[in-house]
């Protein structure tokens, strides 16, 4: 029935898109670059193809019949063949080609919803250290991301320690863990108590890259170094017995490289997998997680049920069906272990069938991620979410790419994100992924496919965050009750909002409000103010371009005080990259570059406001600055 109504509705939508596109673009051709016009264009063009095929085939069928009456059989055959081809084109264009890569329309910045959770409500700790990984890693044969010479274990250990202390506000690792346990146990009715010897832990990491066998070694999973750093904290700092810890991906057996590294340090920990020395995953005796819309019921790993605490360690990555894949998406692996995969969970995602088509992008529809957050053995049992963003990944089981945005500046992201607030940490990771992977990304931009695309921009990607933050956003007539005990899950699982901008990265609590998210970070950026006239460090500057406004071309000047890695880029007012003017190493002193008003494809840009952004890195320092430029033709 869904396909029937889709076939019926899409020609109407195609005609509407065509009329809207013509009305908007003919008076002002530059509007063709607007996001709404880019969404309408494929619908309009597919509609035109469909109409031409439909009416052309009818005319050719009539012409073929006329030729037959006239005994002109060769011409009749040619006309008939052409009619069949056009008819097939028409049918294939309906509905396969009449579709759009629907994009999200985000609420404005710093509009928090929901109630923050955690010792410091809504706090997300972000630790960034460029020394964590080797910038020269090729991630190819003999030089893969997971090797110890490409990820510095000592740095990762320190990053995790710094993150725990920043998250809790404590001065030592031991005090930080004690604070986490006490908060968790108070929230679960156990009183103001810390960890008790004998309590069990389940650590869910993400090894889905091992499922993509075509390039298994290059695919990014939870880093071995992050896993080892976490085990060191639990065993050596907290004092947890090794035998009380289960770790792995319940849906993907641990490979020998990861097992050998961890087992050598902690031989009595239970590692999920089927290889020698590993522990097989067993399921709960009966289903315990029930979809609130009645679409499925699932068993969970028995180790989750037996554990007193769950630690979720996903990878920072986007996803061709879900938009993003953080802690909630990591639980597809928790459930798929007993159902031959998580295929039955896909209908609740924005792009249920993949292929770059958003067919479930409405807001206020059932999202399984919300059930995960509110389930007693999944989200509600989570002591800590630790997002591994050392390398990141571009999809569910794929390699990494270097990140362009500040402060990464064409390096691996080298980041860890820690939080007790399930909603806040996913919201922060969403903002990072949304900014980095837009439709103009050089390798990951539009058009979207199953392998690459601006997935975080898919319509409905953040719908589950709205719903998890506030029950007022739940679907009409639906109550989330994943335990199926007649008691709705909490009305708010945490707080959601978007940052003020991608340079400052400030959330409401960073701006002095007593609500929303707080991004607590060790990142220092000497240039945070965007307006012209802002103070910049001595020895570095981005000067106003001249002339400004300009017509044919303009000159951009900047100053460096050391040999620097520089990227000079032009963006339009909507934040889309227009032209990369320079990307390489530049010498100290006064430098200048010209922009002739052309984009990277050599096409003239329309009249409007543009942003010149420079990022530079020299001697361990990172700088960023922006200037407004006006093209006036």
C-alpha positions as CSV (number, residue, x, y, z in Angstrom):
1,X,0.0,0.0,0.0
2,X,2.9,2.4,0.8
3,X,4.3,1.8,-2.7
4,X,0.9,2.3,-4.3
5,X,0.3,5.7,-2.6
6,X,3.9,6.6,-3.4
7,X,3.4,6.0,-7.1
8,X,0.1,7.9,-6.9
9,X,1.5,10.9,-5.0
10,X,4.9,11.5,-6.7
11,X,3.7,12.7,-10.1
12,X,1.7,15.4,-8.2
13,X,4.7,16.3,-6.1
14,X,6.9,16.3,-9.3
15,X,4.5,18.8,-11.0
16,X,4.4,21.0,-7.9
17,X,8.2,20.9,-7.7
18,X,8.5,21.9,-11.4
19,X,6.2,24.8,-11.1
20,X,7.8,26.0,-7.9
21,X,11.3,25.6,-9.4
22,X,10.4,27.6,-12.5
23,X,8.6,30.4,-10.5
24,X,11.6,30.8,-8.2
25,X,14.6,30.3,-10.5
26,X,13.5,32.0,-13.8
27,X,13.4,35.5,-12.2
28,X,16.7,34.9,-10.3
29,X,18.9,32.1,-11.6
30,X,21.2,32.2,-8.6
31,X,18.3,30.7,-6.6
32,X,19.1,27.4,-8.2
33,X,21.9,27.0,-5.6
34,X,19.5,27.3,-2.7
35,X,19.0,24.1,-0.6
36,X,15.3,24.1,-1.2
37,X,15.8,24.4,-5.0
38,X,18.4,21.6,-4.9
39,X,15.8,19.4,-3.2
40,X,13.1,20.3,-5.8
41,X,15.3,19.9,-8.9
42,X,15.5,16.1,-8.9
43,X,11.7,15.8,-8.4
44,X,11.1,18.3,-11.2
45,X,13.5,16.8,-13.7
46,X,12.2,13.3,-13.0
47,X,8.7,14.5,-13.5
48,X,9.7,16.0,-16.9
49,X,11.3,12.7,-17.9
50,X,8.2,10.8,-16.8
51,X,5.8,13.1,-18.7
52,X,7.9,13.0,-21.9
53,X,8.1,9.3,-21.7
54,X,4.4,8.8,-21.1
55,X,3.1,11.2,-23.8
56,X,5.9,10.4,-26.2
57,X,5.1,6.7,-26.0
58,X,1.4,7.3,-26.6
59,X,2.1,9.4,-29.7
60,X,4.5,6.8,-31.1
61,X,2.1,4.0,-30.5
62,X,-0.5,6.0,-32.5
63,X,2.1,6.6,-35.2
64,X,3.0,3.0,-35.4
65,X,-0.6,2.0,-35.9
66,X,-0.9,4.6,-38.7
67,X,2.2,3.2,-40.4
68,X,0.7,-0.3,-40.2
69,X,-2.5,0.9,-41.8
70,X,-0.4,2.4,-44.6
71,X,1.6,-0.9,-44.9
72,X,4.8,0.9,-44.0
73,X,6.0,-2.0,-41.8
74,X,9.6,-0.9,-41.2
75,X,8.5,2.5,-40.0
76,X,5.8,0.9,-37.9
77,X,8.4,-1.3,-36.2
78,X,10.7,1.6,-35.5
79,X,7.9,3.7,-34.0
80,X,6.7,0.7,-31.9
81,X,10.2,0.1,-30.6
82,X,10.7,3.7,-29.7
83,X,7.3,3.8,-28.0
84,X,8.2,0.8,-25.8
85,X,11.5,2.4,-24.9
86,X,9.8,5.7,-23.9
87,X,7.2,3.7,-21.9
88,X,9.9,1.9,-20.0
89,X,11.6,5.3,-19.3
90,X,8.3,6.6,-18.0
91,X,7.7,3.7,-15.7
92,X,11.3,3.6,-14.4
93,X,11.1,7.2,-13.6
94,X,8.0,6.6,-11.5
95,X,8.9,6.3,-8.6
96,X,12.6,5.3,-8.9
97,X,13.8,8.7,-10.2
98,X,11.2,11.0,-8.7
99,X,12.8,11.4,-5.3
100,X,14.8,13.9,-3.5
101,X,17.7,13.7,-1.1
102,X,15.6,15.3,1.6
103,X,17.5,17.4,4.1
104,X,16.9,18.4,7.7
105,X,15.7,21.9,8.7
106,X,17.3,22.3,12.1
107,X,15.8,24.4,14.9
108,X,17.9,27.5,15.7
109,X,21.0,27.5,17.8
110,X,20.8,27.5,21.6
111,X,17.2,26.4,21.9
112,X,17.5,23.7,24.5
113,X,14.8,21.1,25.1
114,X,14.6,18.5,27.8
115,X,16.3,18.2,31.2
116,X,20.0,17.6,31.4
117,X,21.3,14.6,33.4
118,X,24.6,13.8,35.1
119,X,26.6,15.1,38.0
120,X,26.8,18.3,36.0
121,X,23.6,18.2,34.0
122,X,24.0,18.1,30.2
123,X,27.8,18.1,30.4
124,X,29.8,16.6,27.6
125,X,33.6,16.5,27.9
126,X,35.5,16.8,24.7
127,X,39.2,16.0,24.7
128,X,41.3,16.8,21.6
129,X,45.0,16.0,21.2
130,X,46.7,15.9,17.8
131,X,49.5,13.7,19.3
132,X,47.0,10.8,19.7
133,X,47.4,9.7,16.1
134,X,50.1,9.9,13.3
135,X,49.0,12.5,10.8
136,X,51.1,10.7,8.1
137,X,49.2,7.4,8.5
138,X,48.2,6.1,5.0
139,X,45.8,3.5,6.4
140,X,46.9,1.0,3.8
141,X,49.0,-2.2,3.8
142,X,51.5,-2.1,6.6
143,X,50.4,1.3,7.8
144,X,46.9,0.8,9.3
145,X,45.1,3.0,11.7
146,X,45.0,0.5,14.6
147,X,48.7,-0.2,14.7
148,X,50.5,1.1,17.8
149,X,52.9,3.2,15.8
150,X,49.8,5.1,14.5
151,X,48.0,5.6,17.8
152,X,49.9,6.7,20.8
153,X,48.7,4.6,23.8
154,X,50.2,7.0,26.4
155,X,48.4,9.9,24.9
156,X,45.1,8.0,24.7
157,X,45.5,7.0,28.4
158,X,46.0,10.6,29.3
159,X,43.1,11.8,27.2
160,X,40.7,9.4,28.9
161,X,42.0,10.5,32.3
162,X,41.5,14.1,31.4
163,X,38.0,13.4,30.1
164,X,36.9,11.6,33.3
165,X,38.2,14.5,35.4
166,X,36.6,17.1,33.2
167,X,33.3,15.3,33.1
168,X,33.0,15.0,36.9
169,X,35.0,18.0,38.0
170,X,37.2,15.8,40.2
171,X,41.0,16.1,40.6
172,X,41.9,12.4,40.2
173,X,40.8,9.4,38.2
174,X,39.8,7.5,41.4
175,X,37.6,10.4,42.6
176,X,36.1,10.8,39.1
177,X,35.0,7.1,39.0
178,X,33.7,7.3,42.6
179,X,31.6,10.3,41.6
180,X,30.2,8.5,38.5
181,X,29.2,5.4,40.6
182,X,27.6,7.5,43.3
183,X,25.5,9.5,40.9
184,X,24.5,6.4,39.0
185,X,23.5,4.4,42.2
186,X,21.6,7.4,43.6
187,X,19.6,7.6,40.4
188,X,18.9,3.9,40.5
189,X,17.7,3.9,44.1
190,X,20.8,2.2,45.6
191,X,21.7,5.2,47.8
192,X,24.8,7.3,47.9
193,X,27.3,4.4,47.4
194,X,30.2,3.8,45.1
195,X,31.3,0.7,43.3
196,X,31.0,-2.5,45.3
197,X,33.5,-5.4,44.7
198,X,31.8,-8.2,42.7
199,X,29.6,-5.9,40.6
200,X,29.8,-6.8,36.9
201,X,30.5,-4.6,33.9
202,X,29.4,-4.9,30.2
203,X,31.4,-2.8,27.7
204,X,29.8,-2.5,24.3
205,X,32.3,-1.4,21.7
206,X,31.7,-1.2,17.9
207,X,33.5,-3.6,15.6
208,X,31.1,-3.3,12.6
209,X,34.0,-2.5,10.3
210,X,34.9,-6.2,10.6
211,X,31.7,-7.0,8.7
212,X,32.8,-5.1,5.6
213,X,35.2,-7.7,4.3
214,X,36.3,-5.9,1.2
215,X,38.7,-3.7,3.1
216,X,38.5,-5.0,6.6
217,X,41.9,-3.7,7.9
218,X,41.3,-0.1,6.8
219,X,37.8,0.1,8.3
220,X,37.5,2.0,11.5
221,X,36.3,0.3,14.7
222,X,36.5,1.2,18.4
223,X,40.3,1.8,18.7
224,X,42.3,-0.9,20.5
225,X,44.1,1.8,22.4
226,X,40.8,3.2,23.7
227,X,39.7,-0.3,24.8
228,X,43.0,-0.8,26.7
229,X,42.9,2.6,28.3
230,X,39.4,1.9,29.6
231,X,40.4,-1.5,31.0
232,X,43.4,0.1,32.7
233,X,41.0,2.5,34.4
234,X,38.5,-0.1,35.6
235,X,41.1,-2.7,36.7
236,X,44.0,-0.6,37.9
237,X,42.1,2.5,39.2
238,X,38.7,1.3,40.3
239,X,39.8,-2.2,41.3
240,X,37.3,-4.2,39.3
241,X,38.2,-7.9,39.1
242,X,39.1,-8.9,35.5
243,X,36.6,-11.7,35.5
244,X,33.8,-9.3,36.2
245,X,34.2,-7.5,32.9
246,X,32.8,-8.5,29.6
247,X,33.9,-6.4,26.5
248,X,33.3,-6.6,22.8
249,X,30.7,-6.3,20.1
250,X,28.0,-8.9,20.7
251,X,27.1,-8.9,17.0
252,X,30.7,-9.2,15.7
253,X,33.3,-11.5,17.1
254,X,36.5,-9.8,18.3
255,X,39.4,-10.3,15.8
256,X,42.7,-11.8,17.0
257,X,44.6,-8.5,16.7
258,X,42.4,-6.7,19.2
259,X,42.0,-9.8,21.4
260,X,45.8,-10.4,21.6
261,X,46.5,-6.8,22.6
262,X,43.9,-6.7,25.4
263,X,44.3,-10.3,26.5
264,X,48.1,-9.8,27.0
265,X,47.4,-7.1,29.5
266,X,44.3,-8.5,31.1
267,X,44.0,-12.3,30.5
268,X,41.0,-12.9,32.8
269,X,38.6,-10.4,31.2
270,X,35.9,-12.0,29.1
271,X,36.2,-11.0,25.5
272,X,33.2,-11.7,23.2
273,X,34.0,-13.8,20.2
274,X,34.4,-17.3,18.8
275,X,38.2,-17.6,18.7
276,X,40.4,-19.4,21.1
277,X,40.1,-18.0,24.6
278,X,37.1,-15.8,23.8
279,X,33.6,-16.0,25.3
280,X,30.5,-16.8,23.3
281,X,27.6,-14.3,23.6
282,X,24.4,-15.8,25.1
283,X,20.9,-14.3,25.0
284,X,18.4,-13.5,27.6
285,X,16.0,-16.4,28.1
286,X,13.1,-14.5,26.5
287,X,12.5,-11.2,24.8
288,X,12.9,-8.3,27.2
289,X,12.9,-5.2,24.8
290,X,9.6,-4.4,23.2
291,X,9.2,-1.8,20.4
292,X,6.8,0.8,21.6
293,X,5.0,0.7,18.3
294,X,4.7,-3.1,18.4
295,X,7.0,-3.7,15.4
296,X,9.5,-6.1,17.2
297,X,10.5,-7.6,20.4
298,X,14.1,-8.7,21.1
299,X,16.3,-10.6,23.4
300,X,19.4,-8.8,24.9
301,X,22.8,-10.3,25.8
302,X,22.6,-12.0,29.2
303,X,25.8,-10.3,30.2
304,X,23.8,-7.0,30.0
305,X,21.2,-8.3,32.3
306,X,23.8,-9.6,34.8
307,X,25.8,-6.4,34.7
308,X,25.5,-3.7,37.3
309,X,26.9,-1.2,34.8
310,X,27.0,-0.8,31.1
311,X,29.7,1.4,29.3
312,X,28.9,2.3,25.7
313,X,32.0,3.0,23.5
314,X,30.8,3.8,20.0
315,X,32.7,5.3,17.1
316,X,32.1,8.8,15.9
317,X,30.6,8.3,12.4
318,X,27.8,9.0,10.0
319,X,25.5,6.4,8.6
320,X,23.7,5.9,5.3
321,X,20.4,4.9,6.9
322,X,20.4,6.6,10.4
323,X,22.3,9.8,9.4
324,X,24.6,9.4,12.4
325,X,25.8,6.4,14.3
326,X,26.7,7.0,17.9
327,X,25.7,5.3,21.2
328,X,22.1,4.4,20.2
329,X,23.0,3.0,16.8
330,X,25.7,1.0,18.6
331,X,22.9,-1.0,20.2
332,X,21.8,-2.4,16.8
333,X,24.8,-4.7,17.4
334,X,23.5,-5.6,20.9
335,X,20.2,-6.8,19.5
336,X,21.2,-8.1,16.1
337,X,23.4,-10.8,17.6
338,X,20.3,-13.0,18.1
339,X,18.3,-12.2,14.9
340,X,20.8,-12.6,12.2
341,X,21.5,-8.9,12.0
342,X,19.6,-5.7,12.8
343,X,17.5,-5.6,9.6
344,X,14.2,-5.5,11.5
345,X,15.3,-2.3,13.2
346,X,15.8,-0.3,9.9
347,X,12.2,0.8,9.4
348,X,12.6,3.3,12.2
349,X,15.5,5.1,10.5
350,X,15.3,8.1,8.2
351,X,16.5,6.1,5.1
352,X,15.0,2.7,5.7
353,X,16.3,1.2,2.4
354,X,19.5,3.2,2.1
355,X,20.6,4.2,-1.4
356,X,20.6,7.9,-0.5
357,X,16.8,8.0,-0.4
358,X,15.1,9.5,2.7
359,X,11.8,7.8,2.9
360,X,11.1,8.2,6.6
361,X,12.2,11.7,7.3
362,X,9.1,13.0,9.0
363,X,9.4,14.3,12.5
364,X,7.3,12.8,15.3
365,X,7.3,9.2,14.0
366,X,8.5,6.1,15.9
367,X,12.2,5.8,16.4
368,X,13.7,2.7,18.0
369,X,16.6,4.8,19.4
370,X,14.3,6.3,21.9
371,X,13.3,2.8,23.1
372,X,17.0,2.0,23.5
373,X,17.6,5.1,25.7
374,X,14.7,4.2,28.0
375,X,15.3,0.4,28.4
376,X,16.4,-0.9,31.7
377,X,19.2,-3.0,30.3
378,X,20.5,-0.6,27.7
379,X,20.3,3.2,28.1
380,X,19.1,3.2,31.7
381,X,22.0,0.9,32.7
382,X,24.6,3.0,31.1
383,X,27.2,4.4,33.5
384,X,29.2,6.2,30.9
385,X,29.2,7.0,27.2
386,X,32.7,7.2,25.7
387,X,32.7,8.2,22.0
388,X,35.8,7.2,20.2
389,X,36.6,10.0,17.7
390,X,40.4,9.4,17.4
391,X,39.9,8.4,13.7
392,X,36.2,8.5,13.2
393,X,34.6,6.8,10.1
394,X,32.6,7.9,7.1
395,X,29.9,5.1,7.4
396,X,28.9,2.0,9.3
397,X,32.1,0.0,8.4
398,X,34.4,2.1,6.4
399,X,37.8,3.9,6.5
400,X,38.4,7.3,8.0
401,X,39.0,10.7,6.3
402,X,40.8,13.7,7.7
403,X,38.5,16.4,9.0
404,X,38.6,19.9,7.6
405,X,36.7,21.9,10.2
406,X,38.4,23.9,13.0
407,X,40.3,22.8,15.1
408,X,41.1,19.6,13.1
409,X,42.4,21.5,10.1
410,X,42.9,18.6,7.7
411,X,44.0,16.1,10.4
412,X,42.4,13.0,12.0
413,X,39.8,14.2,14.5
414,X,41.9,13.0,17.5
415,X,39.0,13.3,19.9
416,X,37.2,11.6,22.8
417,X,33.7,12.6,24.0
418,X,32.5,11.5,27.4
419,X,29.1,12.1,29.0
420,X,26.4,10.7,31.4
421,X,23.7,12.4,29.4
422,X,22.6,10.2,26.5
423,X,20.9,12.9,24.6
424,X,23.5,15.6,25.0
425,X,26.4,13.5,23.8
426,X,24.6,12.5,20.7
427,X,23.5,16.1,20.0
428,X,27.1,17.3,20.3
429,X,28.4,14.5,18.0
430,X,25.5,15.4,15.6
431,X,26.7,19.0,15.4
432,X,30.3,17.9,14.6
433,X,29.2,15.4,11.9
434,X,26.6,17.8,10.5
435,X,29.2,20.5,10.0
436,X,32.0,18.3,8.7
437,X,30.0,16.2,6.2
438,X,27.9,18.5,4.1
439,X,26.9,18.1,0.5
440,X,30.0,20.0,-0.7
441,X,32.5,17.7,1.1
442,X,35.2,16.8,-1.5
443,X,34.9,13.0,-1.0
444,X,31.7,12.6,1.1
445,X,29.3,15.1,-0.4
446,X,26.2,14.7,-2.6
447,X,24.8,12.8,-4.3
448,X,24.3,10.3,-1.5
449,X,24.8,6.6,-2.1
450,X,25.1,3.6,0.2
451,X,28.8,4.2,0.4
452,X,29.1,8.0,0.9
453,X,27.1,11.1,1.3
454,X,26.0,14.0,3.6
455,X,24.1,11.6,5.8
456,X,23.8,13.8,8.9
457,X,21.8,16.2,6.8
458,X,19.1,13.6,6.1
459,X,15.7,14.8,7.2
460,X,14.6,13.2,10.5
461,X,18.2,12.4,11.6
462,X,17.7,14.4,14.8
463,X,14.1,13.4,15.4
464,X,15.0,10.8,18.0
465,X,16.9,13.5,19.9
466,X,13.8,15.7,20.0
467,X,11.7,12.8,21.3
468,X,14.3,11.5,23.8
469,X,14.6,15.0,25.2
470,X,11.0,15.8,25.6
471,X,7.9,13.5,25.6
472,X,5.9,16.3,24.0
473,X,7.7,15.3,20.8
474,X,6.6,11.7,21.0
475,X,4.4,10.5,18.0
476,X,0.7,11.2,18.5
477,X,-0.9,8.3,20.2
478,X,2.3,6.5,21.0
479,X,3.8,6.0,24.5
480,X,7.4,4.8,24.8
481,X,7.4,1.7,27.1
482,X,10.4,-0.5,26.0
483,X,10.1,-2.7,29.1
484,X,6.4,-3.4,28.3
485,X,5.6,-3.1,32.0
486,X,2.9,-0.5,31.6
487,X,5.1,2.3,32.9
488,X,6.2,4.9,30.3
489,X,9.9,5.6,30.1
490,X,11.0,9.0,31.6
491,X,9.6,12.0,29.9
492,X,13.1,13.4,29.3
493,X,16.3,11.3,28.9
494,X,18.5,14.3,28.6
495,X,18.9,17.6,26.9
496,X,19.2,18.5,23.2
497,X,20.2,21.7,21.4
498,X,22.6,22.9,18.7
499,X,25.7,25.0,19.2
500,X,25.8,28.7,18.5
501,X,28.2,28.2,15.6
502,X,30.9,25.8,14.5
503,X,33.8,28.1,15.5
504,X,32.9,29.0,19.0
505,X,31.0,25.7,19.6
506,X,29.1,27.1,22.6
507,X,25.9,25.6,24.1
508,X,23.5,27.2,26.5
509,X,25.3,26.4,29.7
510,X,28.6,27.7,28.1
511,X,26.7,31.0,27.6
512,X,25.7,31.2,31.2
513,X,22.2,29.7,31.2
514,X,21.1,27.1,33.7
515,X,19.8,24.7,31.1
516,X,20.8,22.8,28.0
517,X,24.2,21.4,27.1
518,X,27.7,22.3,28.4
519,X,30.6,21.4,26.2
520,X,33.6,21.2,28.6
521,X,36.8,21.0,26.5
522,X,40.5,21.3,26.7
523,X,40.5,22.9,23.2
524,X,41.8,26.4,23.1
525,X,41.4,28.5,20.0
526,X,43.3,31.8,19.9
527,X,40.7,33.2,17.4
528,X,37.2,32.7,18.6
529,X,35.6,36.0,17.7
530,X,34.2,36.1,14.1
531,X,33.4,39.8,13.6
532,X,35.8,42.0,11.9
533,X,38.2,43.8,14.2
534,X,38.5,40.9,16.6
535,X,41.7,40.4,18.5
536,X,44.1,37.9,17.1
537,X,47.5,36.7,18.5
538,X,50.6,38.8,17.6
539,X,52.3,37.5,14.5
540,X,49.1,36.1,12.9
541,X,46.3,38.0,11.2
542,X,43.7,37.9,8.4
543,X,43.3,41.4,7.0
544,X,40.1,42.8,5.3
545,X,40.1,42.0,1.6
546,X,40.4,44.9,-0.9
547,X,38.5,46.1,-2.7
548,X,35.4,45.2,-0.7
549,X,32.7,45.2,-2.2
550,X,34.3,43.9,-5.4
551,X,33.4,43.0,-8.9
552,X,36.0,41.1,-10.9
553,X,38.4,40.1,-8.2
554,X,39.7,40.9,-4.7
555,X,42.9,40.5,-2.8
556,X,43.1,38.7,0.5
557,X,46.1,39.3,2.8
558,X,47.2,37.4,5.9
559,X,50.3,37.3,8.1
560,X,52.1,34.3,9.5
561,X,54.9,34.3,12.1
562,X,56.2,30.8,11.3
563,X,56.2,28.1,8.6
564,X,52.5,27.0,8.7
565,X,50.1,24.5,7.3
566,X,47.5,26.9,5.8
567,X,44.0,26.4,4.3
568,X,42.3,29.5,2.8
569,X,38.7,28.9,1.8
570,X,35.7,30.8,0.5
571,X,32.2,29.9,1.7
572,X,28.9,31.4,0.8
573,X,26.5,32.9,3.3
574,X,24.8,29.5,3.9
575,X,28.2,27.9,4.9
576,X,28.8,25.9,1.7
577,X,32.3,25.8,0.4
578,X,32.7,27.7,-2.8
579,X,36.4,27.9,-3.5
580,X,39.7,26.6,-1.9
581,X,42.2,29.3,-2.7
582,X,45.2,27.7,-1.0
583,X,45.8,24.4,0.8
584,X,49.4,23.7,1.7
585,X,52.5,24.9,3.5
586,X,53.2,28.6,3.5
587,X,56.2,30.6,4.6
588,X,56.3,33.3,7.4
589,X,55.5,37.0,6.6
590,X,52.9,39.0,4.7
591,X,51.1,36.8,2.2
592,X,48.3,37.6,-0.3
593,X,46.0,35.6,-2.5
594,X,43.5,36.7,-5.1
595,X,40.0,35.5,-5.7
596,X,38.5,36.1,-9.1
597,X,34.9,35.3,-8.1
598,X,34.9,31.8,-9.6
599,X,34.0,28.6,-7.7
600,X,36.1,25.4,-7.7
601,X,34.5,24.4,-11.0
602,X,35.5,27.6,-12.7
603,X,31.9,29.0,-12.8
604,X,31.2,32.6,-11.7
605,X,29.5,33.0,-8.4
606,X,26.4,35.1,-8.0
607,X,26.2,38.5,-6.2
608,X,26.1,38.1,-2.5
609,X,28.0,37.9,0.8
610,X,30.9,35.4,1.1
611,X,33.1,34.4,4.0
612,X,36.9,34.0,3.7
613,X,38.1,31.6,6.3
614,X,41.8,30.8,7.1
615,X,43.0,28.0,9.3
616,X,46.7,27.7,10.0
617,X,48.8,25.3,12.2
618,X,52.4,26.0,13.2
619,X,54.6,24.6,15.9
620,X,51.7,23.0,17.8
621,X,49.5,26.2,17.6
622,X,46.2,26.4,15.7
623,X,44.7,29.6,14.4
624,X,41.4,30.4,12.7
625,X,39.8,33.6,11.5
626,X,37.1,34.8,9.1
627,X,36.2,37.9,7.1
628,X,33.1,38.9,5.2
629,X,33.4,39.8,1.5
630,X,30.8,41.2,-0.8
631,X,30.5,40.3,-4.4
632,X,28.6,43.1,-6.2
633,X,28.2,42.7,-10.0
